[in-house]
Amino acid sequence: MTMFPRARRARLSGCASVLLSVAGPAFAADPAPRDETDASDPQSDIIVTAERAAATRKEQAPVVVDSIVYDDVETIAADGNIAEQLRLLPGISTVDEGDAPRFVTIRGISPDLNQTTIDGITLASIGNDGEGSRMINLQIIPSEVSQRTEVFKTFTAEQDGAAIGGIVNIVTRSPLDLKRRYAMLDGYGSYQSFRGPDGRNTIGGSAQHWGGGAKGVFADRFGPDGQFGILLSARYQSRTRNSAKWWQPAKNYFNESGRPLPGPEAEGWDGRAVPADHSYGSYTNRLRTAGSSAKLEWQANDRIRASLLGFGYRLWESSTMNKNDFYTRATVIGRTPTGGRSQVNSIYSRYRYDTWDKKTFGGIGTIDWRGDTSRLGVRGGYTRAIYDNVQPYVGVRTYPPRLFLDWEDGSDATGGIPRVTGLSDPAAPFASVYRLSTANITERSARQGLADLRVDYAWNTEADDRGFGVATGVEFRRLDLSRDLDVTTYRLGRVMTDYMVDPGYVPVGSITAFPWVDYRRAQDTLWPQLTLDAGRTEYQARASDYRYVERLWTPYVSVHHATDRTRLVAGLRYDDIGFSAFQPVIRDGVVQPGQTRAQGAMPISCPRSRRTMTWAAGRSCASPIAARSAGRRRATSPSPKQ
């Protein structure tokens, strides 16, 4: 279906920030302040150090990796989530919902084929609307939890085998990197000037409004030698997004004698596309996000560091839609060089109200040991994603006799969208009798819990090491996803004229107002009077429910060899995936009692190799030049929704 949206949306925003830095005891083990930073601001040392580390990592890594470093001051609260940050990197684009990015694509590959981790531990995901895909909604995760976020675009055996597009790894902030106590509070306000329908038939209203939010970070070190550190962060945001659009979703095609054709490829097409439908929508979305994190670290000595991280983030959203349509018959009454006249088949008025509640939370523990040429890391964590959605939907329609509309072709002023210019009976939209055409309440619920444990060991594989080295490790993951979908469906056809109101609002792109369903009244008096469609409701209560359990065991080993000019990496990763899928049994359109269980396994061997060559053209070269080549074999793991 071809759709030509024309949206109007405007927002005027103002932000105010205050950065609080509270001096605490300095620790002798900390390095002295760098010349290019402000010694009174402990955060500035972290920013410069992290930016240098990110640049160095990109230059020296045997894989292609980009990093973005978080800065409390430069990243304002209104735009402070991981998705907003990542789209600043090369090769990264985002999948947006309204005016906000939610999912990232790496090198144009679907977000469902990326992997997202926090400190190397895989995050649980239920997709966009609980459908069971593996993509992560990064709009929920605020950027202040991160010191930097890395995007791996190529891989060695050390990286997870589930990534086809890439790996997003959120490296959390460390209080032990601070010299002294640090506190920050950032607040902002926003104002939206677009009124939309100005609250008419909109739960929550859609008038001009104010929004705002705040975030805060506190970090400190304690203990006799500052060997302990704690970091706390929190955020809250509330705003409303109004939008309106009109579009022309379908077209009719005719030959020179006015006979309808199946499409423009049919023989005899006269070369003109006649608009079949004209649609108008008004939308109001209210969004709130909130969450916090806490991290406790312990530096036992120069070689051992341990940490515990807990986090929880939530996104609440409600959306009101008032939508109207002219549907025309597949006939053409008359045409002019710039337009024509069509007979109206039906007029629709629809009301939909969605509420979403999305949560992501978890806990991660790590312990790292670093020797002169070796390092050992043990990480484990459990994360959980929760999705709930309730959607009442009411639609009505009427079939006005002998109603015609005049339309004109799209122009630059209308964004190329054909536009209705007149009705043969302007009173018809309000004088007609409307009957119930859609009445249901959809409830979606999804849960996923993911446990992840991994052990990694490396010897002589750092960027400055020369000769042979080895990296090896093993990871175990278990995810458990369940989804429940219920659709309460009501019998249709009753007269709805008494529930129709004049909103006094002309939708964007329209020449006339439409009667809207008075949902507040319908909610109180209509639903109790409707007759339940018991058969369809019972079917929908069980037909789409499922549970999916996946177990992954994956050892890997890679061999490194480095000289002053060349680094070679060759490795093997073995992914052993077992899964159980529980789904309903449907025979002859009837859902049977219980669920069937399907089991399977996917052992996958993934050889990978990397070659990096580095050289400098004479002493005048400011930095070395690197050329990388790679080869790998990969098969992705199954998606729960499949």
Steps between C-alpha positions, in 0.01 A plus 500: 500500500639835399452770759570868465512657847479868559567577864504816701691508822677778681676534830672791663741392770704669762752337729670605818778306668695526819813300563585443863849383584572434865862470600596194701824344613753436226684170488874477458477213258318717245698658217546875496251713304575531129578842362201506265242440773361705781641356823195624691273274295568130560271406213725677248781257573271208424382655172849566367628161612202321346524691171870418473430136581225485235724651232788271590274196504368581152855532364644190662207256506518202263128557430305800375360672807359849556441653841315800632589647838232638730530852641259621770522861385496462122209250499187685610233314693244529218711290262689275739439140398723243334309506171544879472874460561565217259350663194789749512741220406587412137309209350224524762139595429193477718145371479288780640161506665353844441777745582714263710751231395444158656702238314835520321603345172866432433613514137134494393431159658181442697513578875378144557843377387703706748604406851491747790696453822575690820856437616504196273178346640217454250181698560156340501263617226137460401529708180280796413157376606561170675526305176815315607765656279855556629525874440556722804308822561794729584270797559433357846867490606637844596846593387620608846535136600786473249858614499511412133302288255684281251371376165682199352450466126735205443586219736755253628416179684482696827185679382158339525386291208140629502591832337463532125473880481717589798541508876409795722681485835416755769804547727373634832660778699751420771514699825858380548603712201415813699744701709240642737130513571283591201138618486298624204139610455357598161144621447313623194163621378337475157203666337300370203319756289298267271147467638368202304131446581560696822374234739180412315426130548857446622567325828765715665446797269711631215504874550814710502692385798815492705718197561820442688733270676811465711796270545760469770827319566688453827834321535749467782788289625536380854709270718845560653670515160197581288477136393119508490286705267130560456314663210129584496301641207131578449278658235140608441342652190143588400380649173215495249533466124215626280490420130255503211524369146307418191589242242367324194555126555344341189449582130272392217605451139285527186530472125399773257132394510488517882508126563686405822829313470684287760808722492729726299668201338171397331469553126310812400565706812432865422806615698320666793472378859163587655495528880277231652512593869568817694608463864545751783645432843549698821728353766604584854775307678592551864840357594670456834833333573655433836779287638810473710820303540744426781854365469731390780867432424791358696867534409661220704850583372673605180395173332146422619183705455139392564166672447126460549254690278124525535270695266134544416338714228141552397312663214129582530321620189139569409376576151163631383405472132201658329494392135260568213483366145320553172490169308397538135363256248711365217328727250589837359220752447699768334857614460670828429863563406577557871243291686163332482185383678441164674202344671537441873438143607533549877618735774687360799565645843736312733619544856792315658663546838824318583684477829847346508714410798853383420760408761863386491690416817780275618810437705858433384805390698860495374843412634816568300859397560782650300857373502808621316402327174176325592149592599203301627143620519189339648164666432148400578164666496125472470289747303126511444278678247126551553239626255130578560255661259124561516321629189125570479396562139164629370418556134179613329404544137221628280407450134359833380297465177598710200782687671786619279829663576717718281875458518809655351840354426779550748712811479806644670270672749345167605822300494384315188192358676166514313252713690122506533371842389122462535201281587174486305317512835712672768253396773528128422776412753278618788158413355572133437424201723812328636517137605759318710764339275778424752483443875773318689740529789848356438729410790860403435746383759855368461777406743859394445761408755861444391782355713854539365831370640836524328868442577771655280878451516765662283878483491727731302221652289522870592578757233858543626571128525712329234525142389241231556205535734182315576150591610247244615176488692157353538149646538170356613166676438141408567199706395137436578241697303122481533228695321128527565262663252128545568247675274155556647277535194141630489221449250459778245228682313322702767411861421761736646358838401423589864867450587627735228602858580615802303855574621501841339836406353598475134780244461820603328457469122121474511237747381242389757466382855390141570283360777713323759414217734442646846723249671458630853128438473550172318738384771239562770181378329573325168734215595262355764219490240696327223456129436818301538612291203583203721640276226751747362595621846569147623706426189712814534558434871717197418588495130799736519645411840840332516808440710856466375800376700852512357826369641837599356841354581787650304874445549752683285874520443706736287870527426666840459834584346631857494806673361574869474317509168255211494247339730338169408203351684348161424237337715218253533172548684256217560137595569286219637138620508210299635143627516150400603194668350155467657213600274127431459357227281232614254290246310222602263503850642462381862768549765561172678562473876861536613805581289736295288872499569756513222868448574808556291872563500738696279869419543689763303875517442621849409859534376621859494821670394629855511806663351615850583797667333641823638771715349633855508622688193816661637545692822274783386191277531308616807324167556525147359273381221310175548348266244271221620365192330274232642322179428236307692222249469180567691144373539267693727308342787121467471271787591234421763222646282580239233 
